[in-house]
Amino acid sequence: MKFTRWLALMMAVVFVLVTAACGKKEETPPQTGNAGNGQQQEAPKPDTVVVWTYPVHAKYADDIKELVADFNKQYPHITVEYEVLSWAEGPKKFDVALNAGNPPDLYFGAVGGQYVNTGLAVEIDQFLTQEIKDDFLPGTLESMQINGKQYGLPLYQSLWGWGGNKRILEEAGVDWKKIQEQGWTWNEFLEIAKKLNKKLPNGAQQYALVTDGNGANLDFIDMLTRNIGLVDSVDEKGNFIWNDNRILETLKFIDTLRKEGFIPKETAAISAQKRTDMFYAGEAAIISKAIPYYDVMIANRNKDIDAGKVQGEKIEYVQLPVPHHESLQGYGKTMGAGEGYMMFRQKNDKGEQHLKNVFLVMEALSGAKAGNSANELCLPFVRKSQAKLFEGKSLANPQNLVASQKMRENVVKPVTLSIDPDKAAKLKQYREQVIKPVFQALVAGEKTPEQAFEELKTKGEQMLK
């Protein structure tokens, strides 16, 4: 009995203790910044990241709005203020802000030595995780490096080539599929060009090729020099190389196009818009400086024609690589560059945590869902996660996508990503002050190839020695 009484007493005590424990309100353990150090974790401080971008494609305003909304769900303390600039005025606005020491935190474009020279471009290697690096496909992350240092994350890798009107090519008996798969040479193009030049029923001239030569850009001559083995006016070590006879060969090829009438005699005055208008009007079989995005642009134009909004003939677009000199083996080289978001600091530095926040935004604007830009532009994806997310959803004509992938495999990296920033600045000056006027004089017939070569060589040795 004594034992039973003692056991009952002990059970009563346990019951009281358990009841007290159950009735006690559970306390939330204090938050700590570092596990076990006993310090309370501070709530993330509000921050604002400023982004300047461009209408990367027709629907990009919708893209960035959605990407920012997704980001804010995960990081509500970071406000993203973004502005979509115009291609015409945006670069000037950015240059002014950069020179004043107050650039946006993120800016869309291609990396350049002139940005690094300011001391405001931020090297982002410190923020890159191995997971992010592994997500990028071979050769894509490097497209936004200068001297091996990462200054941006690419959204896509541009591909500049030539584009053809399928109807005109097939009427002339051109095997465009073979060209897409195997490439073509300068001499092969000259033979094909003879079949493409003709008078149209309305009296207009149909040219084999049209390009803009009014001095707005140098893409045409750049694409040709890359396809004779000279990537730029200087090599990757910054040595001037346009004193090579291969430049004379290139100039002679361009002069042949002019003399034979394969390009319009007024090429020096043709603007980018005029070039496009001639291609749409069937007055040119092939257009230079063509990108895979023409697939979407022309498809939309065809819809407008069906809807009666636009007058003209519907076109089927064919993506073509740039022909290469006979001395080169293989497919030919493609001109392209990585374009995406670069990070900048301001003269009034906002601190390390701000830079970390900026990188979070950069990654959000360049991640898997951001692959819609490459998809809309009919370009190969730059990240594995993008390719997986958009698998089977490509907007490109399957045949043209094959050509784009072949072109991507043969992209030549711009030397501006390898040379000293000071040399890059001099190279830009040489292109603007020498190459542009010489190229215009050549296509206008005002200079012979020999005269043009001599001027390019002499002034290049003076400016880029």
Stockholm file with secondary structure:
# STOCKHOLM 1.0

chainA/1-465         MKFTRWLALMMAVVFVLVTAACGKKEETPPQTGNAGNGQQQEAPKPDTVVVWTYPVHAKYADDIKELVADFNKQYPHITVEYEVLSWAEGPKKFDVALNAGNPPDLYFGAVGGQYVNTGLAVEIDQFLTQEIKDDFLPGTLESMQINGKQYGLPLYQSLWGWGGNKRILEEAGVDWKKIQEQGWTWNEFLEIAKKLNKKLPNGAQQYALVTDGNGANLDFIDMLTRNIGLVDSVDEKGNFIWNDNRILETLKFIDTLRKEGFIPKETAAISAQKRTDMFYAGEAAIISKAIPYYDVMIANRNKDIDAGKVQGEKIEYVQLPVPHHESLQGYGKTMGAGEGYMMFRQKNDKGEQHLKNVFLVMEALSGAKAGNSANELCLPFVRKSQAKLFEGKSLANPQNLVASQKMRENVVKPVTLSIDPDKAAKLKQYREQVIKPVFQALVAGEKTPEQAFEELKTKGEQMLK
#=GR chainA/1-465 SS CHHHHHHHHHHHHHHHHHHHHHHSCCCCCCCBSSTTSCCBCCCCCCEEEEEEECCCSTTHHHHHHHHHHHHHHHCTTEEEEEEECCTTTHHHHHHHHHHTTCCCSEEEECCCHHHHHTTCBCCCGGGCCHHHHHHBCTTTGGGGEETTEECEEEEEECCBEEEEEHHHHHHTTCCHHHHHHHCCBHHHHHHHHHHHCEECTTSCEEEEEECCCSSSCCHHHHHHHHTTTCCSSBCTTCCBCTTSHHHHHHHHHHHHHHHTTSSCTTGGGCCHHHHHHHHHTTSEEEEEEECTTHHHHHHHHHHHHHTTSSCSCCCCEEEECCCBCTTSCSSCCEECCEEEEEEBCCSSCCCHHHHHHHHHHHHHTTSSGGGHHHHHTTCCCSBHHHHHHTTTCCCSCHHHHHHHHHHHHTEECCGGGTSCHHHHHHHHHHIIIIIHHHHHHHHTTSSCHHHHHHHHHHHHHHHCC
#=GC SS_cons         CHHHHHHHHHHHHHHHHHHHHHHSCCCCCCCBSSTTSCCBCCCCCCEEEEEEECCCSTTHHHHHHHHHHHHHHHCTTEEEEEEECCTTTHHHHHHHHHHTTCCCSEEEECCCHHHHHTTCBCCCGGGCCHHHHHHBCTTTGGGGEETTEECEEEEEECCBEEEEEHHHHHHTTCCHHHHHHHCCBHHHHHHHHHHHCEECTTSCEEEEEECCCSSSCCHHHHHHHHTTTCCSSBCTTCCBCTTSHHHHHHHHHHHHHHHTTSSCTTGGGCCHHHHHHHHHTTSEEEEEEECTTHHHHHHHHHHHHHTTSSCSCCCCEEEECCCBCTTSCSSCCEECCEEEEEEBCCSSCCCHHHHHHHHHHHHHTTSSGGGHHHHHTTCCCSBHHHHHHTTTCCCSCHHHHHHHHHHHHTEECCGGGTSCHHHHHHHHHHIIIIIHHHHHHHHTTSSCHHHHHHHHHHHHHHHCC
//
